[in-house]
Amino acid sequence: MQNIILTGFMGTGKTTVGRILAAALNRPFVDMDGLIAAREGRSIEAIFAEDGEAYFRALEKQVLAEVLRKKGQVVSTGGGALLQNREALEARGILICLTADPEEIIKRLTEEGGRPLLAGDLQKKIQAILAERRHLYGSVPRQINTGRKTPRQVAEEIMALLRQEGITLK
């Protein structure tokens, strides 16, 4: 059974939707950022602040390789995991990119807080990072827009898409 891997920009709902999807499919759920934070014994924000993005990306690549050795999971990647790990992600699972309009992302991230790459002017940072990564996210064949939908609706849409493609879910 293939992994279902959720990718996309921060604030698009990967972790929340991933938990719901994993529960609905009776599969293990792996939140990459949560796993990295637990292994390091500190938050993602602290890792970025203390050791920088390069250290975090190296750690992310290592942990992702370990996670992807298993099958049948729902995996939520960090927003930047696709940058260095696309081949591994596509080789070890069904890659689905969650999207949302910049305004929706700004609203969600303002409510959440604690995003290390977004220190400063939130709107300008989000727009800059989205512009930088737009081609990367846009090149993932399976896209689900999470705007104006509940996480449960998004999970159901993912399951419907995969069923339509003939992919065994359970």
N, C-alpha and C positions, 0 to 999 in steps of 0.2 A: 504494500500500500504506500503510495507516494506521500511525501510531506506536502502540506499546503502552506505556502510561505507568503506572508503579507508584507509588502513593502510600500513605500510612499513617503511623502514629506511628513515631518512632525505635525501632530495635531489632526491627522486624517482619520484616526480611530483604530490604528493597527492593534494596539493592546486590548482595548475594550472589545472590539469586534472579534479579535482572535480568541479571547476567553469564551465568548458566547458561541462561536463557531466550534471550538474544541468540545465544549459541553454538549452541544447539539449532536456532534458526530461521535461522542464518546472516545475522543482522542486526547493524548497528552498535549498540554499547552506549554510552549516555551516562549517567554518574553526575553529577548536577547538583552535589552538594557537592564532589566531586572536581574537576570542571571549574572551579567558583568558586575553590576553594583554589589550583589551578594558575594561574589568571589573576591572582589577587591575590598569589601568591608567598608565601602564609602559610596556616596551617590555619584551619578554620572557627572553632575555639576562639579563635585569635588575632584573627580578624576581630571576633567578638563582644566580646572583652575590650578591644580597642583602639578600635573604632568603634561598637559597640553593635548591637542587634538591628535597629533601623530602617535603618541603613546596609546590613546584610546583606540584609534583605528587599528593599530597592530594587535591590541588585546581583543578587539571585536573580531578580527579575522581569525585569530587562534580559537576563540570560543565558538565561533560559527562553524569552523571545521569540525570541532568535537560534536556539536549539536547535530550537524547534518550527516553524521555517521549512522544515526538512527533513522528509521522510517516510520511513517504513520502518525506524525506529529502535526500540530498546527504551530507554526513559528511566526512570531512577530519580530521583525527586524527593527533596528533603529533607523531613523530617517536617512542616514548617510551610508548605511550598509551596502547599498547597491553600487556605490562609487567604486569600491575595490573588490567586490565579491560577486559580481553578476554571474560569471561563469559557474561558480560553485552553486549559487542559488538556483540557477536554471537546470543544472545537472542533477540536483538532489531533490527537486520538488516542483510543484506547480506554483509558479510565481504569479501573484496577483497584486497589482498596484492600486492602492486606495488613493483617491484624489479628493480635493475640495477646492472651492474658490478661495482666493487669497483673503477675502473679507471673512469668510467662515473660519479659516485657519487662524487669523488674527484674533477673532472672538474667542475661539477655543483656547488658544495659547495664553491669552490675557487672563482668562479664568483659571487656567492651570498654574502658570508661572513656572520658574525653575528650569528654563531651557538655556544651556550654556552658550550656544551659538547665537543667541538672540539678545545678548546684553546691549543696552543702548536703545536706539529708536526701533521699536519692534516692527512697525510697519515697513520701514525702509529695509531692515535686515531680512524680513520674510520675503519681500519682493526680490531682493538681490539674490538670496539663496535659491528661491524658486526659479528665477530666470537662469541661474547657473546650472540647475539640475533639470530643468524642464525637458530637455531632449532625452535625458537618461530615463526619467520616469515615463515620459511619453512613448518611449520605444518598447515598453513592456506590453505585450499583446493584450493581456487581460486587464482591463481598467474598470474600476467601480467608483463612481462618484458618491461620496458619503454625505454630501451637503443636503440639508433638510430631510435627513432620514435618521431613524433611530438606529442604534447599533444592531439591534435584533433584525431590523429590516435589511441592513447591509449584509449581515450573516446569511439571511435567507436568500438574498440576491446572489451571493457567492455560491451557495449550495445549488441554486437553480441553474446558474451558469455552468457549473461543473457537471451537473446531471445532463444538461443539454449537450455537453461535449462527450458524454458517455464515460465519465470518470467515476470509478467506484469510490463512494464516500465512506462507507463503514466496513 
